[in-house]
Amino acid sequence: MKTTTSTTIKNLVFPIALGFGLLRALLDVTLKLVETSAIPYYSSFFIVPIFEIIIIVYLIKKYKENNEKLLSLSEALVTGVMFMVVVGTLFALQSFLYDTYIDPNFQKNTALEFAQFYDKTGDVEKMMTGEENIQTTSAIFSIFTSILKFSLLGILISFIVGSILRNR
């Protein structure tokens, strides 16, 4: 029985995405628990996407190899977006749970510490004390927007890689 394209992509992407998503969440929790300074914590948001891009490229190439060297742009997009949605969902849930139940002040304290590097602590404190002017977002909306950000990165990278590999 022939498997469908979506089943093939799911079987290729899901285990890798699940593993990487768990590692991504573990890295984030570890950096929060060891109470590193703001620079290493925020640096992870620049370093980890590089690995995500590498994995998306790998997955698209692997799919093309397994699919008799054929690749459509839609298959590349599904591969990258599926990977990033799984990773983004795991990361967003972990971040929400940690920031809500374990250390609700972590993000605030980290932002203040980071602002000290640029002598902007007063500006950040003003923004935080004026919370009545800042619209609070629901947890569901926050998780959704985080997943959306990951998905957009997946779309962008998959589109570029798919366009290149489709013609090779």
Protein Blocks (a to p, Z undefined) as FASTA:
>chain_A
ZZdfklmmmmmmmmmmmmmmmmmmmmmmmmmmnopafklmmmmmmmmmmmmmmmmmmmmm
mmmmmnoopacfklmmmmmmmmmmmmmmmmmmmmmmmmmmmmmmlmmmmmmmmmmmnopm
mmmmmmmmmmmmpccddfklmmmmmmmmmmmmmmmmmmmmmmmmmmZZ
